[in-house]
Amino acid sequence: MLQEYNDVLQKLHDYMLDENNIKKSLMMKINLNNTIKEKSNKMLHANKEYDEKHEIFVPVEQDSLFWCYFIMKNGDIKYETIYNKNDLVAKQMKIDLVNVVRKNKDIVKMYKLDTITNIECNLANDNLLNSKTFLTLCAIENINVIYVSKKTYFDLMMNDTDIVYIIYERPSKSKYYNKYGYELGNKSSIENIRTTLYKVDKIDKPIRSLSYYKVEELLVICDKLVIETYHLNTGKTKSKKDLYEAIIQYF
């Protein structure tokens, strides 16, 4: 009988709250917490790395290009503190920018992105900021920006700092306007854009006249725009005229 009692007592020993078992329990809990914390830190680090590589912010407001400009100039904290970012608020801000443009006519004329009249009209009368007005405002505020649209980009470098914003024009569900997002560029993302996309010298005139180009130059442009350079039925390279026409059709 006594032996049976001792056997039962021995089996229950691991579950008794004596000093040794309490220490074991505490150590297991500490190790478990450390393991969870380590895994959590690894996940946070991985998410942070992902966000750093893919951090393109797209404002939810309809005039997303204007709000991209607002954030680039004033910072995201200022953007977040504006509780009601409706069309009326944006319109008043854009009307205030008309005076900014008028005070900086020399910069507007220097970069020739658009006429002062057109820029003022866009700010005062239109619902959406257009690309030429956006880039003009960036020039006035000395902001470095790369404007990406489909397979093309426009480079506006205003200073020698490493702060370069990349604006992406994105298709929208609406047929009346596009959405825009931005990210802070790094050496890798900027180099990738400049090596793989076609650079336009004028935002509203992406291509020059036919006589300006050699066949080899048109082939390079077609390659960056992902335009077929061969005739499907013959397999021969397209003529200079056909290559140029294909590029015109792209735009």
N, C-alpha and C positions, 0 to 999 in steps of 0.2 A: 504493500500500500504506500509506504514511504517512498519507495523507488519510483512508483508511478507519479507521485506528487512532484518529485524532483525532476522527472522527465518533462512534465507539463510546465513546470517553472522555468526550465531551461529553454523550452520552445518559446515561452512568452518573454524571455529576457530582452530580445531585440525590440520589443514594443513597450518596455517599461521606461518611465521618465527618470532614469538615473543619470548621474553626471556624464558618463561616457556617451550615452545615447543622445543627450541634449547637445553635446559638443558635435557629434556626428551629424545631427539634424541641421545645426547651424552652419556647419561647413558645406553640407550639400546644398543648402539654400543660397549661401554666398557664391558657390561655384556655378549654380544654375543662373543666378542673377548676372554673374560675369559673362556667362556664355550668351545669355539673351542680349546683354548690352553690346557684346562684341559683334554678334550677328546684326543687331540694329544699326551699329555704327558702320558696318560694311555695306548695309543696304542704303543708308543715308549717303555714304561716300559714292556709291555706284550711281544713285539717283542724281547727286550733285554733278558728277562727271557727265551724265547723260544730258542734264539741263544746260551745262556749259556748252555742250556741242550742239544742242538743238533749241536754244532759247530764243525763239522768234515770237515776239509779242504782237498780237493782232487786236487792236482796240475793238470793242464790241459796238461802238457807235457807228452810225452810217457813214459819216465823213471820217473814215479811219485814217486817211492820209493827213488830215489836219491835226488829228490827235497824236499821230506819230511825231509830227513836227513839234507839237506842244510839249511832249515828253522829252524829246531830244534837247529842246531849249531850256525847259524848266525843271526837268527831273520827274521820275515816276511818283515820288511822294506828293508833289504838288498836284499831279494828275489825280491821285487817289483821294486827296482832300477835297476835291470839287465834288460835292454830293450829287448835284443835278447837272449832268453833262448833256443837256438836250440841245436841239437845233438852235433855239433862241440864244442860249449861252454861247455856243460856238459862233453864231452869226455876229454877236456883239464883239467877240474877241477878234474876228476877222475884219470887222469894220475898223477897229482900233489899229489893226495892222496896215490899213491904208495909209495912215499918217507915217508909219515906220518906213513904208516904201517911198513916200514922197520926200522924206528926210534923207534917203539914201539913193537918190536918182543916179549919182555917179557910178555906184556899184551895179545898178540895174542896167545902165547903158554899157558898162564895161563887159559884162558877161553875156548880154544880148540873148537871154533865154526867152524873153518876150518883151513886148512894149509895156511902158508904164500904164497906158490906158487899158490894155487887156488885163494886166495884173490887178489893177484897181477894180475893174469890172468883175473879175472872178471873185475877189474878196468881198465886194459889196453886194453883188446881185445873185451869184450862183450858190446852189446848195452844197456843192462839193468843191473842195480844193483840187485844182488840176496839177499835173506834174511840173509844168513850167513855173507856176506860181510857187509851188513847194520848193523847188530848187533855188529860185530867186531869194526866197526867205532864208534858206540855208546859207546862201552866199552872203547875205546881209549880216547874219548872225555868226559868220565865220565857222560854220559847221562842216566838217568833212563828211561826205555822203557818197555812197555808191548806190545808184538806182537800178534795180534789176527788173526787167520785164521780159517774160518768156526766156528766150535764149540770148538776150542782149543786155548790155549794161551801159550806164552813163556814169562817168567818173567826175566828181566835183571835189577836188582836194583844195581846201582853203588855208590850211596851215600844216606845219611839220610835226604835229603831235601824232601819237599812236591811236588817238581816239577817232575811229571811223565807224559811222553807222551804215548799215546795209538795209536798204528799203526793198521789200519784195512786193511786186504787184501780183495779186492773186485773183483768179477767177471767182466771181460771186454767183450765188444762186439767182440774183437779180440780173436782168439783162440791161438795167439802166446804170449800174455802177459796179466797179471792182472793189475788192477789199485790199487793204495794205497792212503789212506787218513789218517790224524792224528787229534787228539784232545788233549788238555791238560786235563789230568785226574783229577777227584776230588774224594773225599772219597767214595761217593755213586757209581760212575761209576766203580771205581777200585774194590770195594767190590762185586759189581754185577758180574763182570768178574770172579773174583776168586771163587765165590760160585756157579756159574751156568755153567762155561765152564771147559773143561778138560785141566789140566796143563801138558805140555810136558816138559821133562827134557832135551831132545836134539832136536834141531830144525829139524834135518834130520832123527831122529829115535824116532818117537813119542810113540812107543810101545816096551816093552821088550819081552823077550821070554815067552812062555806059562807057563813054570815051575815057573816063578817069581811071578805069581798072584794066589790068592785064588779066588774061584767062586764069593764070595761077592764083591771083588774088581773089577772084570770084570763086574758085574751087575751095580756097581756105574759108571764105565766108560761108559757103554752102555747108562745109563740114561742121562749122560751129553752130549753124542754124539747123543742122540735121536735115538737109535738103538733098534729095537724090541727084547725083551728078551724071548718071548714066541713063541712056535710053533703054527702057525695059525690053523693047522688041529687038534691038540690035546689039545691045551691050556696049555700045560705043559712048565715049564721053560726049556730053552735050556741048553744043557750040557756045561761044561767048554770049551770043544774043539769048539763047535759051536759058543759060545759067542766070543771066541778069533778070530775065522775065520771071524765073522761078523765085528769085530773091524778092522782086517787087511784089509778087503774089503773096509771099510770106508776110510782108508788112501790110 
